[in-house]
Amino acid sequence: MTVNSNNPETLVLHAGYRADPATGAVAVPIYQTTAYQFQNTEHASNLFALKELGNIYSRIMNPTNDVLEQRVTALEGGAAALAVGSGQAASAMAVQNLARVGDNIVSSTDLYGGTWNLFANTLKDQGIEVRFVDPADPEAFRRATDDKTRAYYAETLPNPKLQVFPIAEVAAIGREFGIPLIMDNTAAPLLCRPFDHGAAVIVYSTTKYIGGHGTSIGGLIVDSGAFPWEDFPERQPALNSPDPSYHGAVWVEAVKPIGPVAYIIKARTTLLRDLGAASSPFNAFQVIQGLETLPLRMREHCRNAQAVADFLGNHPAVATVIHPSRQTGEAKRRSDTYLSGGLGGLVGFELKAGRDAGRKFIDSLQMFYHVANIGDSRSLAIHPASTTHSQLSAEDQLSTGVSDGYVRLSVGIEHIDDIIADLKQALKQAV
C-alpha cells in the first residue's frame, strides 16, 4: 500500500516505506548489516551488472538508508537520491561525479567555509579547478565557462551571507552549454525546491535542519532525473563515455531500463563504492526521525528567526542585521521568488562596537549554544571569522560574507520570549 500525496507533512511520514514486510513494524528498522544474501549466482551476477537493483553491501546501499533517500527524493520532486556520510562528502562527490583531472566547475563565492576550502584547496590538489564568481551577476557564470567546465555550484541560502542565489537564471545559462546546476539546499529545506527552478542536482548536509537534533552526521545527493546528459556527450564525458571502473559502462545507456538516473547511479556504484563515504544505517535512522517533524520545525525556525531579526534591527547596539527580511532591491526579489516556504532560521548581525564586542556577546549567552553547526532544534551562535571561516584569507572571508564583527545565529524552536531574553542580556554584557 502506498500513500499518494504531494504534501510535505505527509511525505516525510509515509514516502518510501509503509511497514516492514517481515514483521509489520511501522517504524523504519535499522538494518545493521554489512552484506545481503543473494538468491543464487544468477541473482548476484544481475545485481553487479545492473540488470536489476538490490542490496549488495552496506557501503553502497542499505534498506534504512533507502527509506531516507526515497523520502527526500519525494520531497524534492526528483528521481533518486544517495545518502552519504556527511554534507562535505555530498558536496565533494556531487562534483567528482562529473569533473576529472583538468576539468573545472564554476562556483558561487557565497559559500560555507568548509565548502570553500574543499573547492579552493582539496579539489585543486586532485586536479579539479574551481572558478569562483559573484552571483550578484548571473552572467558571471557564463563568462567563467570554457570547454572543460562540467558543473555550476551554489548554495540556495548561503551560509553566512544569506543572500538567495539566482537559481533559474544560472540554471538557464547552464542548459545552453549542457552544464548542470548543483544546489546546496542545506539551509532551506522545504523553503525552496531548486528542481522547480531548473537545478539538476541538490545536495544536503542532513546533519542540519533535516536531522535537526544535533545527533548524527550525514549527507544526501538528489538527482532531478531531468537533466539531458545524453544530449551533451562532449560536455559530459563522465556519463557518456565508457567507464573503465565499471566494466566499460556508458552510464546514460546502462541505466535506461531503470530510469533517468545515470548521474546518481554512477555516484553510487563508483564513487561511493571506491571512496567509501557511506552513511551508517543508524545515522540514517536518526535523520529519518528528524525528517518526520521537519515541516513543523521549519515553520518555527522561520517564525522565531523573523522575530529575532526584528528585535536586533531595533536594538541600539546593533549596526547591521543580515536576514532576507531586511534586504531590498534584487536581493529581496530573489528571496521573494525562491523562498516561497519561509525565510529560514539563520540571522547574522554586527555590533557597532566591533569584533571584541561580538566575541563578548557570544561568551555571555546562557541559553544559546556556542557550536559550529546550524539547524539544530536548539538555538546556536558562532563567530565565523575565528571559527568556521578562519582558514580563509581576509579577502576570501569578505567574499563569503564574513567580516571581523559578524555573528551568526541559528535560531531554534524554543519559546521566542526565552530566545529574546538571552539575546538581550548578552547584548547588555557585550556593550
Residue, then its C-alpha position, 0 to 999 in steps of 0.5 A: m500500500t502506498v500513500n499518494s500525496n504531494n504534501p510535505e507533512t505527509l511525505v516525510l511520514h509515509a514516502g518510501y516505506r509503509a511497514d516492514p514486510a517481515t514483521g509489520a513494524v511501522a517504524v523504519p528498522i535499522y538494518q545493521t548489516t554489512a552484506y545481503q544474501f543473494q538468491n543464487t549466482e544468477h541473482a548476484s551476477n544481475l545485481f553487479a551488472l545492473k540488470e536489476l537493483g538490490n542490496i549488495y553491501s552496506r557501503i553502497m546501499n542499505p534498506t534504512n538508508d533507502v527509506l531516507e533517500q526515497r523520502v527526500t527524493a519525494l520531497e524534492g520532486g526528483a528521481a533518486a537520491l544517495a545518502v552519504g556520510s556527511g554534507q562535505a562528502a555530498s558536496a565533494m562527490a556531487v562534483q567528482n561525479l562529473a569533473r576529472v583531472g583538468d576539468n573545472i566547475v564554476s562556483s558561487t563565492d557565497l559559500y560555507g567555509g568548509t565548502w570553500n576550502l574543499f573547492a579552493n584547496t582539496l579539489k585543486d590538489q586532485g586536479i579539479e579547478v574551481r572558478f569562483v564568481d559573484p552571483a550578484d551577476p548571473e552572467a558571471f557564470r557564463r563568462a567563467t565557462d570554457d570547454k572543460t567546465r562540467a558543473y555550476y555550484a551554489e548554495t540556495l541560502p548561503n551560509p553566512k551571507l544569506q543572500v538567495f542565489p539566482i537559481a533559474e537564471v544560472a540554471a538557464i545559462g547552464r542548459e545552453f552549454g549542457i552544464p548542470l546546476i548543483m544546489d546546496n539546499t542545506a539551509a532551506p529545506l522545504l523553503c525552496r525546491p531548486f528542481d522547480h527552478g531548473a537545478a539538476v542536482i541538490v545536495y544536503s548536509t542532513t546533519k542540519y535542519i533535516g536531522g535537526h537534533g544535533t545527533s548524527i552526521g550525514g549527507l544526501i545527493v538528489d538527482s532531478g532525473a531531468f537533466p539531458w546528459e545524453d544530449f551533451p556527450e562532449r560536455q559530459p564525458a563522465l556519463n557518456s563515455p565508457d567507464p573503465s571502473y565499471h566494466g566499460a559502462v556508458w552510464v546514460e545507456a546502462v541505466k535506461p531500463i531503470g530510469p533517468v538516473a545515470y548521474i546518481i547511479k554512477a555516484r553510487t556504484t563508483l564513487l561511493r563504492d571506491l571512496g567509501a563515504a557511506s552513511s551508517p544505517f543508524n545515522a540514517f535512522q536518526v535523520i529519518q526521525g528528524l525528517e518526520t517533524l521537519p515541516l513543523r520545525m521549519r515553520e518555527h525556525c522561520r517564525n522565531a528567526q523573523a522575530v529575532a531579526d526584528f528585535l536586533g534591527n531595533h536594538p541600539a547596539v546593533a549596526t547591521v542585521i543580515h536576514p532576507s527580511r531586511q534586504t531590498g532591491e534584487a536581493k529581496r526579489r530573489s528571496d521573494t521568488y525562491l523562498s516561497g516556504g519561509l525565510g529560514g532560521l539563520v540571522g547574522f548581525e554586527l555590533k557597532a562596537g566591533r569584533d571584541a564586542g561580538r566575541k563578548f556577546i557570544d561568551s555571555l549567552q546562557m541559553f544559546y549554544h556556542v557550536a559550529n553547526i546550524g539547524d539544530s532544534r536548539s538555538l546556536a551562535i558562532h563567530p565565523a571569522s575565528t571559527t568556521h571561516s578562519q582558514l580563509s584569507a581576509e579577502d576570501q572571508l569578505s567574499t563569503g560574507v564574513s567580516d571581523g564583527y559578524v555573528r551568526l545565529s541559528v535560531g531554534i524552536e524554543h519559546i521566542d520570549d526565552i530566545i529574546a531574553d538571552l539575546k538581550q542580556a548578552l547584548k547588555q554584557a557585550v556593550 
